[in-house]
């Protein structure tokens, strides 16, 4: 396994001005850095790729659909806009040297319609993801779809539905992120839901049940790592939490109190704990 830290711990939109984070992340004991961006125009991917290489850090890349941008909308123009956004994200991932591009990529984060998804929306998601296959192949990137909890999306909540989505898309470059925070809300058993993903789990987002330091709450970490062992998982285990004092991130993630002494503590203490669990 490889261990990463997500840039959302420190900033809402990683850019060149944040390159000083890289040596700190390396010193904390991480193997890589996960960069989050929600717009791609003007992003200095080549310079950031070089800076990551200088520190000996791997890279993963994440984003999200926001606002009205939706791959499952009944408006064809909106779906086209979403697809264009995802194509640009995949291409930017390749420029960074990331083999993955990930996030909630079907329906925008925070969109709740007061109903469950319908079959037309599901079909549009499958077709929209299938339409990205050529770009993914050309860029040598895998798209990781992230199920979110019921308070953040109505569209994709469970690992079982994530697996079904991958099966219906039917392409090796479409996979699923297992996120311990969201799964803790939606799944009956974290370990069994993880095993149920099988080959479709190709990325891990980790934090505690309150978004705090891994190992300080009630997440079943022993079960999670036992399942990863059973699956012979050798991908990224990334700490994804959010900067408590980054206003836009705290508001988006509904963090209204200090969940840890600092963002640095979530990262530094968290990676030590996760490495101990992996070794055990």
C-alpha positions as CSV (number, residue, x, y, z in Angstrom):
1,X,0.0,0.0,0.0
2,X,1.0,3.6,-0.6
3,X,-0.1,6.4,1.8
4,X,-1.2,9.9,0.7
5,X,-2.5,13.1,2.1
6,X,-5.2,15.2,0.4
7,X,-4.5,18.9,-0.2
8,X,-8.0,19.8,1.2
9,X,-6.5,19.5,4.7
10,X,-4.8,22.8,4.0
11,X,-6.4,24.6,1.1
12,X,-9.6,24.6,-0.9
13,X,-7.8,24.9,-4.3
14,X,-4.2,23.7,-4.6
15,X,-2.0,25.8,-6.8
16,X,1.6,26.9,-7.3
17,X,1.5,29.0,-4.1
18,X,1.0,25.9,-2.0
19,X,4.2,24.0,-3.2
20,X,5.7,24.5,0.3
21,X,3.3,21.8,1.5
22,X,5.2,19.1,-0.4
23,X,8.3,18.8,1.7
24,X,6.2,18.9,4.9
25,X,4.0,16.1,3.6
26,X,7.1,14.1,2.7
27,X,8.6,14.7,6.2
28,X,5.4,13.4,7.8
29,X,5.9,10.0,6.2
30,X,3.6,10.1,3.1
31,X,4.4,8.4,-0.2
32,X,2.3,10.8,-2.2
33,X,0.1,13.8,-2.3
34,X,-3.5,14.0,-3.5
35,X,-4.3,17.3,-5.2
36,X,-7.8,18.7,-5.3
37,X,-8.9,21.2,-7.9
38,X,-12.4,22.3,-8.9
39,X,-11.3,24.3,-12.0
40,X,-8.5,23.4,-14.4
41,X,-7.9,26.5,-16.6
42,X,-4.5,28.0,-16.0
43,X,-3.4,25.2,-13.6
44,X,0.4,24.8,-13.7
45,X,0.4,21.0,-13.9
46,X,3.9,20.7,-15.4
47,X,5.5,22.8,-12.7
48,X,3.6,21.0,-9.9
49,X,4.6,17.6,-11.4
50,X,8.2,18.6,-11.3
51,X,8.0,19.8,-7.7
52,X,6.4,16.5,-6.7
53,X,9.2,14.6,-8.4
54,X,11.8,16.7,-6.6
55,X,10.3,15.6,-3.3
56,X,10.0,11.9,-4.4
57,X,6.2,12.1,-4.0
58,X,3.6,10.2,-6.1
59,X,0.5,12.1,-7.2
60,X,-3.2,11.4,-7.3
61,X,-5.8,14.0,-8.5
62,X,-9.4,14.6,-7.4
63,X,-12.3,17.0,-8.1
64,X,-16.1,17.0,-7.9
65,X,-19.1,18.1,-9.8
66,X,-20.6,21.2,-8.2
67,X,-23.3,23.7,-8.7
68,X,-25.6,22.6,-11.6
69,X,-23.0,20.5,-13.4
70,X,-24.4,17.1,-13.7
71,X,-23.8,13.9,-15.8
72,X,-27.3,12.7,-15.0
73,X,-29.4,15.8,-15.8
74,X,-32.3,15.6,-18.1
75,X,-30.8,18.6,-20.0
76,X,-28.4,17.4,-22.7
77,X,-26.5,20.7,-22.6
78,X,-25.9,20.3,-18.9
79,X,-24.6,16.7,-19.4
80,X,-22.3,17.9,-22.2
81,X,-20.9,20.6,-19.8
82,X,-20.3,17.9,-17.2
83,X,-18.6,15.6,-19.7
84,X,-16.3,18.5,-20.9
85,X,-15.4,19.2,-17.3
86,X,-14.5,15.6,-16.6
87,X,-12.5,15.3,-19.9
88,X,-10.5,18.3,-18.8
89,X,-9.9,16.8,-15.4
90,X,-8.7,13.5,-16.8
91,X,-6.3,15.4,-19.2
92,X,-5.0,17.5,-16.2
93,X,-4.5,14.3,-14.2
94,X,-2.3,13.0,-17.0
95,X,-0.3,16.2,-17.1
96,X,0.3,15.9,-13.4
97,X,1.5,12.3,-13.8
98,X,-1.5,11.0,-11.9
99,X,-2.8,7.6,-13.0
100,X,-6.2,8.4,-11.4
101,X,-8.8,11.1,-11.5
102,X,-11.6,10.8,-8.9
103,X,-14.5,12.2,-7.0
104,X,-18.3,12.4,-7.1
105,X,-18.6,12.6,-10.9
106,X,-22.2,11.7,-11.6
107,X,-24.3,14.3,-9.7
108,X,-23.2,17.5,-8.0
109,X,-22.2,17.4,-4.4
110,X,-25.0,18.7,-2.2
111,X,-27.8,18.3,-4.7
112,X,-30.8,16.7,-2.9
113,X,-34.1,16.5,-4.8
114,X,-36.3,15.1,-2.0
115,X,-36.5,11.7,-3.8
116,X,-34.3,8.8,-4.8
117,X,-32.7,8.6,-8.2
118,X,-34.7,7.2,-11.1
119,X,-33.8,4.8,-13.8
120,X,-33.4,7.5,-16.5
121,X,-30.7,9.1,-14.3
122,X,-29.0,5.8,-13.8
123,X,-28.9,5.1,-17.5
124,X,-27.5,8.6,-18.2
125,X,-24.7,8.0,-15.7
126,X,-23.8,4.7,-17.3
127,X,-23.8,6.3,-20.8
128,X,-21.9,9.4,-19.6
129,X,-19.1,7.3,-18.0
130,X,-18.9,5.1,-21.1
131,X,-18.4,8.2,-23.2
132,X,-15.2,8.9,-21.3
133,X,-13.5,5.6,-22.1
134,X,-11.6,6.9,-25.1
135,X,-10.2,9.8,-23.1
136,X,-9.2,7.6,-20.2
137,X,-7.4,5.2,-22.6
138,X,-5.6,8.0,-24.4
139,X,-4.5,9.5,-21.1
140,X,-3.7,6.2,-19.3
141,X,-5.9,7.3,-16.4
142,X,-8.5,5.5,-14.4
143,X,-11.7,7.3,-13.3
144,X,-12.6,6.6,-9.6
145,X,-16.3,7.2,-8.8
146,X,-17.0,8.2,-5.2
147,X,-20.2,7.2,-3.4
148,X,-21.2,9.8,-0.9
149,X,-23.5,9.7,2.1
150,X,-27.2,10.5,1.9
151,X,-26.7,14.0,3.2
152,X,-24.4,14.9,0.3
153,X,-26.1,13.2,-2.6
154,X,-29.2,11.3,-3.5
155,X,-27.6,9.6,-6.5
156,X,-24.9,7.1,-5.3
157,X,-24.6,6.1,-1.7
158,X,-23.6,2.5,-1.3
159,X,-20.7,0.3,-2.3
160,X,-23.2,-2.2,-3.8
161,X,-24.5,0.4,-6.1
162,X,-21.0,1.5,-6.9
163,X,-20.2,-2.1,-8.0
164,X,-23.4,-2.3,-10.0
165,X,-22.4,1.0,-11.8
166,X,-19.0,-0.3,-12.7
167,X,-20.4,-3.6,-14.0
168,X,-22.9,-1.8,-16.2
169,X,-20.3,0.6,-17.6
170,X,-18.2,-2.4,-18.3
171,X,-14.8,-0.8,-18.6
172,X,-11.6,-1.5,-16.6
173,X,-10.8,2.2,-16.3
174,X,-14.0,2.9,-14.3
175,X,-13.6,2.0,-10.6
176,X,-14.8,3.0,-7.1
177,X,-13.3,4.9,-4.1
178,X,-14.0,3.4,-0.7
179,X,-14.3,6.3,1.7
180,X,-14.4,5.4,5.4
181,X,-16.4,8.5,6.4
182,X,-19.2,8.0,3.9
183,X,-19.2,4.2,4.3
184,X,-19.5,4.6,8.1
185,X,-22.9,6.3,7.5
186,X,-24.2,4.1,4.8
187,X,-22.9,0.6,5.2
188,X,-24.0,-2.1,7.8
189,X,-20.4,-3.5,7.9
190,X,-17.4,-1.6,6.6
191,X,-15.3,-4.7,6.0
192,X,-18.0,-6.7,4.2
193,X,-19.0,-3.8,2.0
194,X,-15.3,-3.3,1.1
195,X,-14.9,-7.0,0.2
196,X,-18.1,-6.8,-1.8
197,X,-16.5,-4.3,-4.1
198,X,-13.8,-6.8,-5.1
199,X,-11.7,-5.7,-8.1
200,X,-13.7,-2.5,-8.4
201,X,-12.1,-0.8,-5.3
202,X,-9.0,0.9,-6.6
203,X,-8.6,3.8,-4.2
204,X,-9.1,4.5,-0.5
205,X,-10.1,7.7,1.3
206,X,-9.6,7.5,5.0
207,X,-10.5,9.6,8.0
208,X,-12.3,9.0,11.3
209,X,-16.1,8.9,11.7
210,X,-16.0,12.7,12.6
211,X,-13.5,13.5,9.8
212,X,-10.8,13.6,12.5
213,X,-7.5,11.7,13.0
214,X,-7.7,8.1,11.9
215,X,-7.7,5.9,15.0
216,X,-9.4,8.3,17.4
217,X,-13.0,7.4,16.8
218,X,-15.1,4.3,16.2
219,X,-14.2,3.3,12.6
220,X,-13.6,-0.4,12.4
221,X,-10.0,-0.1,11.2
222,X,-9.0,-3.7,12.0
223,X,-11.9,-4.9,9.8
224,X,-11.1,-2.4,7.0
225,X,-7.4,-3.5,6.8
226,X,-8.3,-7.2,7.1
227,X,-10.6,-6.7,4.1
228,X,-7.8,-4.9,2.2
229,X,-5.5,-7.8,3.0
230,X,-8.1,-10.3,1.7
231,X,-8.4,-8.3,-1.5
232,X,-4.6,-8.1,-1.9
233,X,-5.1,-4.3,-2.3
234,X,-1.9,-2.5,-3.1
235,X,-3.2,0.9,-4.1
236,X,-3.4,4.3,-2.3
237,X,-4.6,4.8,1.2
238,X,-5.2,8.6,1.4
239,X,-6.2,10.7,4.3
240,X,-9.0,12.9,3.1
241,X,-10.2,15.3,5.6
242,X,-10.8,19.1,5.4
243,X,-9.1,22.2,6.8
244,X,-11.1,23.3,9.8
245,X,-10.0,26.9,9.2
246,X,-10.3,27.0,5.4
247,X,-13.7,28.8,5.3
248,X,-15.0,27.5,2.0
249,X,-14.0,23.9,2.8
250,X,-15.3,24.0,6.4
251,X,-18.7,25.3,5.1
252,X,-18.9,22.7,2.3
253,X,-18.1,19.9,4.7
254,X,-20.2,21.2,7.6
255,X,-17.3,21.4,10.0
256,X,-18.5,23.7,12.8
257,X,-15.9,22.8,15.5
258,X,-12.3,21.7,15.8
259,X,-12.1,18.0,15.0
260,X,-8.4,17.8,15.8
261,X,-5.7,20.0,17.1
262,X,-4.8,21.0,13.6
263,X,-4.8,19.8,9.9
264,X,-1.1,18.9,10.4
265,X,-2.1,16.6,13.3
266,X,-4.8,14.8,11.2
267,X,-2.1,14.1,8.6
268,X,0.9,13.4,10.7
269,X,-0.8,11.3,13.4
270,X,-3.1,9.7,10.9
271,X,-0.4,8.3,8.7
272,X,1.5,6.8,11.6
273,X,-1.7,5.0,12.7
274,X,-2.6,3.8,9.2
275,X,0.9,2.4,8.7
276,X,0.7,0.5,12.0
277,X,-2.6,-0.9,10.9
278,X,-1.2,-2.0,7.6
279,X,1.8,-3.6,9.2
280,X,-0.5,-5.5,11.7
